[in-house]
Amino acid sequence: MRDFTLFVTTHRQELCLIPALKRADPITGENWPARALTALARACDDTDAGAIGIHTEPSLFGTSNDDMHAISELVTTPILSLSLARNPFQIHRARFYGADAEIVWEHIADQSIIEKLITTEQSFHLVPVL
């Protein structure tokens, strides 16, 4: 298990960079279907990246949980799931596919739901990122 908090807070640089891996950009409409994400992730692993972020919405970003799983098996840098946790099932799935941390979007729900998501992430040894 990789320690997301340790990597981010004890980084060699003052600013912690987290690359976000994807095969498509829904804002610009650009697509890179042949992009070798595992090779890109290995290159990120050799840098001072604090984590490696992976989008897991195939319809928007062209990347999936399978990509996250393949990358998590290859790198020592923590994996940040960029799929915005909205329910406990998503949290369980992110951990299953290799995430070490996941974003909880605090603007989508009331405080009690956010607290439940955070508690669920912590119970799966995921670091909640708000």
C-alpha positions as CSV (number, residue, x, y, z in Angstrom):
1,M,0.0,0.0,0.0
2,R,1.4,3.4,-1.0
3,D,1.1,6.3,1.4
4,F,-0.5,9.2,-0.4
5,T,-0.2,11.7,2.5
6,L,3.4,10.9,3.0
7,F,4.3,11.3,-0.7
8,V,2.5,14.6,-1.0
9,T,3.7,16.2,2.3
10,T,7.3,15.1,2.3
11,H,8.0,15.9,-1.3
12,R,11.4,17.2,-2.3
13,Q,9.9,20.3,-3.9
14,E,7.8,23.1,-2.2
15,L,5.1,22.4,-4.8
16,C,3.7,18.9,-5.2
17,L,2.8,18.1,-8.8
18,I,0.2,15.5,-9.6
19,P,0.0,14.6,-13.3
20,A,-3.5,13.7,-14.5
21,L,-3.5,10.9,-17.0
22,K,-6.2,10.6,-19.7
23,R,-6.7,9.8,-23.4
24,A,-9.2,12.5,-24.2
25,D,-9.9,16.0,-23.1
26,P,-13.6,16.8,-23.1
27,I,-13.0,20.6,-23.0
28,T,-10.8,20.8,-26.1
29,G,-12.2,17.7,-27.8
30,E,-8.7,16.3,-28.4
31,N,-8.2,12.6,-28.3
32,W,-5.1,10.4,-28.0
33,P,-6.5,6.9,-28.2
34,A,-3.1,5.3,-28.8
35,R,-1.5,7.0,-25.8
36,A,0.5,4.5,-23.8
37,L,-0.6,5.4,-20.3
38,T,1.6,2.7,-18.6
39,A,4.7,4.1,-20.2
40,L,3.7,7.6,-19.3
41,A,3.0,6.5,-15.7
42,R,6.4,4.8,-15.4
43,A,8.0,8.1,-16.6
44,C,6.0,10.0,-13.9
45,D,7.1,7.4,-11.3
46,D,10.7,8.3,-12.1
47,T,10.1,12.0,-11.4
48,D,9.2,13.9,-8.3
49,A,5.5,13.6,-8.8
50,G,3.6,13.5,-5.5
51,A,1.0,11.1,-7.0
52,I,-0.3,10.0,-10.3
53,G,-3.9,11.1,-11.0
54,I,-6.0,8.9,-13.3
55,H,-9.4,9.9,-14.8
56,T,-11.7,6.9,-14.8
57,E,-14.7,8.1,-16.8
58,P,-14.2,6.4,-20.3
59,S,-16.9,8.4,-22.0
60,L,-15.2,11.7,-21.1
61,F,-11.5,10.9,-20.7
62,G,-11.0,7.7,-22.6
63,T,-9.5,6.1,-19.5
64,S,-11.1,3.6,-17.2
65,N,-10.6,1.7,-13.9
66,D,-8.8,-1.0,-15.9
67,D,-6.1,1.7,-16.8
68,M,-5.9,2.7,-13.2
69,H,-5.4,-1.0,-12.1
70,A,-2.7,-1.6,-14.8
71,I,-0.8,1.6,-13.7
72,S,-1.1,0.9,-10.0
73,E,0.5,-2.5,-10.5
74,L,3.6,-0.8,-12.2
75,V,4.4,2.2,-10.1
76,T,5.4,3.0,-6.5
77,T,4.0,6.6,-6.6
78,P,0.5,6.8,-5.0
79,I,-2.5,6.7,-7.3
80,L,-5.1,9.4,-7.0
81,S,-8.5,8.5,-8.5
82,L,-9.9,11.6,-10.3
83,S,-13.5,10.2,-10.5
84,L,-15.1,12.4,-7.7
85,A,-16.5,10.1,-5.1
86,R,-20.3,10.5,-4.8
87,N,-21.3,7.2,-3.2
88,P,-19.7,4.3,-1.2
89,F,-19.7,2.0,-4.2
90,Q,-17.4,4.3,-6.2
91,I,-15.0,4.4,-3.2
92,H,-14.9,0.6,-3.0
93,R,-14.4,0.3,-6.8
94,A,-11.5,2.9,-6.7
95,R,-9.7,1.0,-4.0
96,F,-10.3,-2.3,-5.7
97,Y,-8.7,-0.9,-8.9
98,G,-5.6,0.4,-7.1
99,A,-6.4,4.0,-5.9
100,D,-4.6,5.2,-2.8
101,A,-6.6,8.4,-2.6
102,E,-9.8,9.7,-4.1
103,I,-11.4,13.1,-4.5
104,V,-14.6,13.9,-2.6
105,W,-16.4,16.8,-4.2
106,E,-17.7,18.6,-1.2
107,H,-20.1,20.8,-3.3
108,I,-22.4,17.9,-4.4
109,A,-23.9,17.0,-1.1
110,D,-24.7,18.1,2.4
111,Q,-22.2,17.8,5.2
112,S,-23.6,14.4,6.5
113,I,-23.1,12.7,3.2
114,I,-19.6,14.2,2.8
115,E,-18.7,12.9,6.3
116,K,-20.1,9.4,5.4
117,L,-17.9,9.4,2.2
118,I,-14.9,10.4,4.1
119,T,-15.4,7.7,6.7
120,T,-16.0,5.1,4.0
121,E,-12.8,6.2,2.2
122,Q,-10.8,6.0,5.5
123,S,-12.2,2.5,6.2
124,F,-10.9,1.3,2.9
125,H,-7.5,2.9,3.6
126,L,-8.0,5.6,1.0
127,V,-7.0,9.2,1.6
128,P,-10.0,11.5,1.0
129,V,-9.0,14.6,-0.9
130,L,-11.4,17.5,-0.7
